[in-house]
Amino acid sequence: MPDEIVVLGVGNVLEKDDGIGVYAAAYLEANYTFNCPVKIINGGVEGINLLNVFLEHDPIVILDTLLLEDDPGSIYNIPSFELEGMGLNSGGAHEIGVLQCLSMIELLGKTAPASNVIGIIPDSITFGIELSERLTTAFDAFIAALLADLKNKGADPQKKPEQVPLEAIIERFRNPSGTL
């Protein structure tokens, strides 16, 4: 079992389905505990600013959307090295994305951490702080894939007694200074 597992949620919560990685990370933190250290990071659209996360942690589970030819809501668990050159989180608000950070580590002559992407095919990437109906429906399966991956890495997820629903997590991003 690793000393610490990092879960990195990335994406833009202002662009509907693109925010699912961030929502999933917040959901995990609000609803689960683990038998070993699990550090949950909201990477948002930080891009190159996430380089230190990759230099300092191993293993890392990345939560994000994947722009692959498949039905919206389809879920993948792919080792990061298999996605190189596919532009995960590149361009736009993401600037240099997480996979480019991994490439930069190799250019620095360092070993990239073990990492994988649990990704979901988006249905709608447009302005809105919400998820499309298709990704809202697929959210539980996305979380189940994440929990299974964490369990395979040695973290035994346990539900907290009080559960925070997805809708409340999204509302926290709509109204960060409000109370729920």
C-alpha positions in Angstrom: 0.0 0.0 0.0 1.4 3.4 -0.9 2.1 6.0 1.8 -0.5 8.3 0.3 -2.8 8.2 -2.8 -3.7 11.4 -4.5 -7.0 11.9 -6.2 -6.8 14.9 -8.6 -10.1 16.3 -9.9 -9.6 18.5 -12.9 -11.9 20.4 -15.2 -13.8 23.7 -15.5 -17.0 23.9 -13.4 -18.1 26.8 -15.5 -18.5 24.5 -18.5 -21.1 22.0 -17.5 -19.8 18.4 -18.0 -16.2 19.6 -18.0 -16.5 20.1 -14.2 -17.3 16.5 -13.4 -13.7 15.7 -12.2 -13.9 18.5 -9.7 -17.4 17.6 -8.6 -16.3 13.9 -8.2 -13.3 14.9 -6.1 -15.5 17.1 -3.8 -18.1 14.4 -3.6 -15.4 11.8 -2.6 -14.1 14.1 0.1 -17.5 14.9 1.5 -18.8 11.3 1.6 -15.9 8.9 2.2 -13.1 8.0 4.6 -10.2 5.6 4.0 -8.0 3.2 5.9 -4.9 4.9 4.5 -4.0 8.5 3.6 -5.9 9.7 0.5 -5.3 13.3 -0.4 -8.0 14.9 -2.6 -7.0 17.9 -4.7 -9.3 20.2 -6.7 -7.0 20.9 -9.6 -9.6 22.8 -11.5 -8.0 24.4 -14.6 -4.6 24.9 -12.9 -2.7 23.2 -15.8 1.1 23.9 -15.3 0.5 24.9 -11.7 -0.2 21.2 -11.0 3.4 20.2 -11.9 4.4 20.0 -8.2 1.6 17.6 -7.5 3.1 15.2 -10.0 6.6 15.8 -8.7 5.7 15.2 -5.1 3.1 12.4 -5.2 2.8 8.8 -6.4 0.3 7.3 -7.2 -2.2 9.8 -8.6 -5.7 9.1 -9.8 -6.9 11.9 -12.2 -10.6 12.5 -12.6 -11.7 14.2 -15.8 -13.7 14.2 -19.0 -12.2 12.4 -22.1 -12.9 13.5 -25.6 -13.1 10.1 -27.2 -15.5 8.7 -29.8 -18.0 7.0 -27.6 -21.4 7.6 -26.0 -21.7 10.3 -23.4 -21.5 8.8 -20.0 -19.1 6.1 -21.0 -16.4 5.6 -18.3 -12.8 4.6 -18.8 -9.9 3.8 -16.5 -6.7 4.3 -18.5 -3.1 4.6 -17.5 -2.0 8.1 -18.2 0.9 7.1 -20.4 -1.6 5.6 -22.9 -3.3 9.0 -23.3 -0.1 11.0 -24.2 -0.6 13.1 -27.3 -4.4 13.0 -27.0 -4.7 16.5 -25.5 -6.4 15.7 -22.2 -7.1 19.1 -20.8 -5.0 21.0 -23.3 -5.8 24.4 -24.6 -8.5 26.8 -23.6 -8.8 27.5 -19.9 -6.7 24.5 -19.0 -3.6 25.9 -20.7 -1.0 23.1 -20.2 -2.9 20.1 -19.0 -2.1 17.3 -16.7 -0.7 15.0 -19.3 1.6 17.8 -20.5 2.8 18.0 -16.8 3.7 14.3 -17.0 5.7 14.9 -20.2 7.5 17.8 -18.6 8.6 15.6 -15.7 10.2 13.3 -18.2 11.9 16.2 -19.9 13.3 17.2 -16.5 14.9 13.7 -16.3 12.7 12.6 -13.5 10.4 9.5 -13.3 6.7 10.3 -13.7 4.5 9.0 -11.0 2.2 6.1 -11.5 -1.0 7.7 -12.6 -4.3 6.8 -14.3 -7.2 8.7 -15.6 -10.7 7.8 -14.6 -12.5 9.6 -17.4 -16.0 10.0 -18.7 -17.3 11.1 -22.1 -19.1 14.4 -21.8 -22.4 15.2 -23.3 -22.4 19.0 -23.1 -19.4 21.4 -22.6 -21.0 24.8 -22.7 -21.5 27.5 -20.1 -23.3 26.3 -17.0 -22.5 25.3 -13.4 -24.2 21.9 -13.6 -24.0 18.5 -15.3 -26.0 17.4 -18.2 -28.7 14.9 -17.5 -26.7 12.1 -19.1 -23.7 12.7 -16.8 -25.9 13.3 -13.8 -27.3 9.8 -14.5 -23.8 8.3 -15.0 -22.3 10.0 -11.9 -22.9 7.1 -9.5 -21.1 4.8 -11.9 -18.2 7.3 -12.2 -17.9 7.3 -8.4 -18.1 3.5 -8.3 -15.2 3.3 -10.9 -13.2 5.6 -8.7 -13.9 3.7 -5.5 -13.0 0.4 -7.2 -9.7 1.9 -8.4 -8.9 3.2 -4.9 -9.7 -0.2 -3.4 -7.3 -1.8 -5.9 -4.6 0.6 -4.7 -5.1 -0.4 -1.1 -7.5 2.3 0.1 -10.7 0.8 1.6 -13.4 3.4 1.1 -16.0 3.7 3.8 -19.2 5.8 3.5 -19.5 8.6 6.1 -22.7 8.4 8.2 -24.0 11.7 6.7 -24.0 11.7 2.9 -23.9 14.9 0.8 -25.8 14.5 -2.5 -24.3 15.5 -5.8 -26.8 18.4 -6.1 -25.4 19.9 -2.8 -21.8 19.5 -4.1 -22.7 21.4 -7.3 -24.5 24.1 -5.3 -21.3 24.7 -3.3 -19.6 25.7 -6.6 -22.6 27.9 -7.7 -22.7 29.7 -4.3 -19.3 29.2 -2.6 -19.9 31.8 0.1 -23.4 30.6 0.9 -24.4 28.1 3.4 -26.1 24.8 2.7 
